[in-house]
Amino acid sequence: MANLLRRIEKKLIIKNTLFIKNGVPRLSKNSKNIKITFTGDEALSEMLKLNKSIFEGFNSRTSVLIKINLNSPQPYPASTSSEMLEAVLQSLLSLGVREICIGDCSGLVHLPTRIVINKKGLGYFKKYGAKIKFFDYGRWVNIAIKGIYFKNIIISEIVYKYDKIINLANLKSHHQAGFSFSTKLLVGFYASFQRIQLHKDHLQERIAELSMAVQPDISIIDARKIFIDGGPDFGKVAEAKTIIVNDDLFEADLAAYNLLFSVKNQNRIDDLDENPNNSIFFKHYSRIKDNF
């Protein structure tokens, strides 16, 4: 009975086309040129020490949305590390930030997100005063873009409700998209009923075009452990001992690609080109960047 109810709920979520209004892209602004990479066994503790540099300008008047990775309930690096999320929350609170929301919309096969959140045990983070939201049933905003494969993208209205968006991404190989970094994480903002179209064709190009509708203010890519093969839910795990922080979405993904190539190469996996500009994703990113 429980499985039947879940399947019915999943269908309702995917068919939820109510409450759509037109809007404009929610793009990052006021870049502070934040480009920091932490490496080694102490990468996370080193990140905590530089919280003022990472979250420059964040204070008690700043509201923050932390977009996590809840594609599935599988443990890190398939989904967000609780240790990393706690470190980000502690950093924000130490700077006086009080209005914080943690959220995502899970992959279609794992919907509804509330079940994934329960399996991950994220209710624990309410002790920090953070709200926990899933975007499944929310209101949607239709954004016209000058994409090649998308002319409009429908995203969660929640992206407009917070001053800052932190993309808390993982670094993973992906059996369909090739790889999953910060731009790929934006899929969680994307209306479930449109994700079917996303996966029909030109997946890498369509992922790149998501950045024309919404961009985070800061990308934190947790690459302490990564998938070097398989993904996004299951894969071969390798230690990369790296955290990438960047307030430019494209540059964050570029650094992530180079790291993934390096670790794959060390493990004799040669399915990526050494030059990221030869990949479909980055080629298309360069093609559309003047249309933002």
C-alpha positions as CSV (number, residue, x, y, z in Angstrom):
1,M,0.0,0.0,0.0
2,A,2.8,2.4,0.9
3,N,4.5,1.8,-2.5
4,L,1.3,2.4,-4.3
5,L,0.8,5.7,-2.5
6,R,4.3,6.7,-3.3
7,R,3.9,5.9,-7.0
8,I,0.7,8.0,-7.0
9,E,2.4,10.9,-5.3
10,K,5.3,10.7,-7.7
11,K,2.9,11.0,-10.7
12,L,1.2,14.0,-9.0
13,I,4.6,15.7,-8.6
14,I,5.7,15.2,-12.2
15,K,2.4,16.4,-13.5
16,N,2.3,19.4,-11.2
17,T,2.0,22.3,-13.8
18,L,0.0,24.6,-11.5
19,F,1.1,27.9,-10.2
20,I,3.5,28.9,-13.1
21,K,4.2,32.5,-13.6
22,N,6.6,34.3,-15.9
23,G,9.9,35.7,-14.5
24,V,13.4,36.7,-15.3
25,P,16.7,34.8,-14.9
26,R,18.1,34.6,-11.4
27,L,21.8,35.1,-12.2
28,S,24.7,35.6,-9.8
29,K,25.8,39.2,-9.4
30,N,28.4,41.3,-7.6
31,S,31.2,38.7,-8.0
32,K,34.0,39.1,-5.4
33,N,36.4,36.9,-7.4
34,I,36.4,34.1,-4.9
35,K,38.6,31.3,-6.1
36,I,39.9,29.0,-3.4
37,T,40.9,25.4,-3.5
38,F,41.6,23.3,-0.3
39,T,43.6,20.1,-0.5
40,G,44.8,17.4,1.8
41,D,43.4,15.6,4.8
42,E,42.6,18.9,6.5
43,A,40.7,20.4,3.6
44,L,37.5,20.8,5.5
45,S,39.1,22.3,8.6
46,E,41.1,24.7,6.4
47,M,37.9,25.8,4.7
48,L,36.3,26.6,8.1
49,K,39.3,28.9,8.9
50,L,38.7,31.0,5.8
51,N,34.9,31.3,6.2
52,K,35.1,35.1,6.2
53,S,36.8,35.1,2.8
54,I,34.5,32.5,1.3
55,F,31.3,34.2,2.5
56,E,32.4,37.8,2.2
57,G,29.6,40.2,2.8
58,F,27.3,37.6,4.5
59,N,25.9,39.0,7.7
60,S,22.8,39.0,9.9
61,R,20.8,40.7,7.1
62,T,21.6,38.1,4.5
63,S,19.2,35.3,3.8
64,V,20.8,32.1,2.3
65,L,19.5,29.1,0.4
66,I,21.9,26.1,0.4
67,K,21.2,23.9,-2.6
68,I,22.3,20.4,-1.6
69,N,22.6,17.2,-3.5
70,L,19.6,14.9,-2.8
71,N,19.4,13.2,-6.1
72,S,19.2,9.9,-4.1
73,P,19.4,8.9,-0.5
74,Q,22.7,7.0,-1.2
75,P,25.6,8.1,1.0
76,Y,28.3,10.6,0.1
77,P,29.7,11.1,-2.5
78,A,26.4,10.2,-4.2
79,S,24.7,12.8,-2.1
80,T,25.7,15.7,0.2
81,S,28.0,15.0,3.0
82,S,26.4,15.8,6.4
83,E,29.9,16.8,7.7
84,M,30.3,19.3,4.9
85,L,26.8,20.7,5.3
86,E,27.3,21.1,9.0
87,A,30.6,23.0,8.3
88,V,28.8,25.4,5.9
89,L,26.0,26.0,8.4
90,Q,28.5,26.7,11.2
91,S,30.4,29.1,9.0
92,L,27.3,31.0,8.2
93,L,26.1,31.2,11.7
94,S,29.5,32.4,12.9
95,L,29.0,35.4,10.5
96,G,25.6,36.2,12.0
97,V,23.5,34.7,9.2
98,R,20.2,33.6,10.7
99,E,17.8,33.0,7.8
100,I,19.0,29.8,6.2
101,C,17.1,27.2,4.1
102,I,18.4,23.8,3.0
103,G,16.7,22.2,0.0
104,D,16.5,20.2,-3.2
105,C,14.2,18.2,-5.4
106,S,15.4,14.6,-5.8
107,G,15.8,12.7,-9.1
108,L,12.6,11.5,-10.7
109,V,13.1,7.8,-9.8
110,H,13.6,8.7,-6.1
111,L,10.6,11.1,-5.7
112,P,9.1,12.4,-3.4
113,T,12.0,14.3,-1.9
114,R,10.6,14.2,1.6
115,I,11.3,10.4,1.7
116,V,14.9,11.0,0.6
117,I,15.3,13.7,3.3
118,N,14.0,11.3,5.9
119,K,16.4,8.5,4.8
120,K,19.3,11.0,4.9
121,G,18.3,12.1,8.4
122,L,18.5,15.8,7.6
123,G,16.0,16.7,10.3
124,Y,19.1,16.9,12.5
125,F,20.1,20.2,11.0
126,K,16.9,22.0,12.3
127,K,18.9,22.4,15.5
128,Y,20.8,25.2,13.7
129,G,17.5,27.0,13.0
130,A,17.6,26.2,9.3
131,K,14.5,25.4,7.3
132,I,14.5,22.3,5.3
133,K,12.5,22.5,2.0
134,F,11.8,20.2,-0.9
135,F,10.8,21.8,-4.1
136,D,8.5,19.1,-5.5
137,Y,5.1,20.9,-4.9
138,G,6.2,24.5,-5.0
139,R,5.3,27.4,-7.3
140,W,7.2,27.6,-10.6
141,V,8.6,30.4,-12.7
142,N,8.8,30.2,-16.4
143,I,11.9,31.9,-17.8
144,A,12.5,32.7,-21.4
145,I,16.1,32.2,-22.5
146,K,18.2,32.4,-25.7
147,G,19.2,28.8,-25.6
148,I,19.6,26.5,-28.6
149,Y,17.9,23.5,-27.1
150,F,15.7,25.3,-24.5
151,K,13.7,28.4,-25.2
152,N,12.2,28.4,-21.8
153,I,13.1,26.9,-18.5
154,I,10.8,26.4,-15.5
155,I,12.4,26.6,-12.1
156,S,11.3,26.7,-8.5
157,E,10.2,30.1,-7.2
158,I,12.3,29.6,-4.2
159,V,15.4,30.9,-6.0
160,Y,14.0,34.4,-5.7
161,K,13.3,34.3,-2.0
162,Y,16.9,34.4,-0.8
163,D,19.7,36.9,-1.1
164,K,22.3,34.3,-1.7
165,I,22.4,30.8,-3.2
166,I,25.2,28.4,-2.2
167,N,25.5,25.4,-4.6
168,L,26.8,22.6,-2.4
169,A,27.8,20.1,-5.1
170,N,29.7,16.8,-5.2
171,L,32.2,15.8,-7.9
172,K,31.0,12.7,-9.7
173,S,31.2,10.8,-12.9
174,H,27.8,10.4,-14.4
175,H,26.8,7.5,-16.6
176,Q,24.5,9.7,-18.8
177,A,25.9,13.2,-18.6
178,G,29.6,12.2,-18.3
179,F,30.2,14.2,-15.2
180,S,28.3,16.1,-12.5
181,F,29.6,19.3,-10.9
182,S,28.0,22.6,-9.9
183,T,25.9,23.3,-13.1
184,K,24.5,19.8,-13.0
185,L,23.3,20.4,-9.5
186,L,21.0,23.1,-10.8
187,V,18.7,20.3,-12.1
188,G,17.3,20.2,-8.6
189,F,15.7,23.6,-9.2
190,Y,14.2,22.5,-12.4
191,A,10.5,21.5,-12.6
192,S,10.1,17.7,-12.4
193,F,7.7,17.6,-15.4
194,Q,10.3,19.3,-17.6
195,R,13.2,17.0,-16.6
196,I,11.8,14.3,-18.8
197,Q,12.5,16.6,-21.8
198,L,16.0,17.3,-20.3
199,H,16.9,13.6,-20.6
200,K,15.5,13.0,-24.1
201,D,18.4,14.3,-26.1
202,H,21.4,16.6,-26.0
203,L,21.7,16.2,-22.2
204,Q,25.0,17.9,-21.8
205,E,24.0,20.9,-23.8
206,R,20.7,21.2,-22.0
207,I,22.5,21.1,-18.6
208,A,24.7,23.9,-19.7
209,E,21.7,26.0,-20.7
210,L,20.2,25.7,-17.2
211,S,22.8,28.3,-16.2
212,M,21.0,30.8,-18.3
213,A,18.0,30.6,-15.9
214,V,19.6,30.4,-12.5
215,Q,23.1,30.6,-11.1
216,P,24.4,30.2,-7.6
217,D,26.4,33.0,-5.9
218,I,29.0,30.6,-4.6
219,S,29.8,27.0,-5.7
220,I,31.3,24.7,-3.2
221,I,32.3,21.4,-4.8
222,D,33.0,18.7,-2.2
223,A,35.6,16.5,-3.9
224,R,37.2,14.9,-0.8
225,K,35.8,11.7,-2.1
226,I,34.5,11.4,-5.7
227,F,33.0,8.9,-8.2
228,I,35.5,8.2,-10.9
229,D,33.3,5.7,-12.7
230,G,29.5,5.1,-12.7
231,G,27.4,7.7,-11.0
232,P,25.4,9.5,-10.0
233,D,24.0,7.2,-7.3
234,F,26.5,4.4,-7.3
235,G,30.1,4.3,-8.6
236,K,33.8,3.6,-8.0
237,V,35.0,5.9,-5.2
238,A,38.4,7.5,-5.1
239,E,40.0,9.9,-2.6
240,A,40.6,13.3,-4.2
241,K,41.0,15.3,-0.8
242,T,39.9,18.5,-2.4
243,I,37.3,21.2,-1.9
244,I,36.7,23.7,-4.7
245,V,35.2,27.1,-3.9
246,N,34.4,29.6,-6.6
247,D,31.8,32.4,-7.2
248,D,32.0,31.8,-11.0
249,L,29.9,28.8,-12.0
250,F,31.9,28.1,-15.2
251,E,35.3,28.3,-13.5
252,A,34.1,26.1,-10.7
253,D,33.1,23.4,-13.2
254,L,36.3,23.8,-15.1
255,A,38.4,23.2,-12.0
256,A,36.2,20.2,-11.2
257,Y,36.7,18.7,-14.7
258,N,40.4,19.0,-14.5
259,L,40.5,17.3,-11.1
260,L,38.2,14.5,-12.3
261,F,40.4,14.0,-15.3
262,S,43.5,13.9,-13.1
263,V,42.1,11.3,-10.7
264,K,40.7,9.2,-13.4
265,N,44.0,9.2,-15.2
266,Q,45.8,8.1,-12.0
267,N,43.3,5.2,-11.8
268,R,43.8,4.3,-15.5
269,I,40.3,5.4,-16.6
270,D,40.7,7.3,-19.9
271,D,37.1,8.2,-20.8
272,L,37.7,12.0,-20.5
273,D,39.6,14.2,-22.9
274,E,42.5,16.1,-21.2
275,N,41.2,19.3,-22.7
276,P,37.8,20.2,-21.2
277,N,37.0,22.4,-24.2
278,N,36.7,19.3,-26.3
279,S,33.8,18.1,-24.2
280,I,30.2,18.6,-25.4
281,F,29.3,20.5,-22.2
282,F,32.1,23.0,-22.2
283,K,31.9,23.5,-26.0
284,H,28.2,24.4,-25.6
285,Y,28.9,26.6,-22.5
286,S,31.3,28.7,-24.6
287,R,28.8,28.8,-27.4
288,I,25.9,30.3,-25.3
289,K,27.8,32.5,-22.9
290,D,27.2,35.6,-24.9
291,N,23.4,35.0,-24.7
292,F,23.2,35.4,-21.0
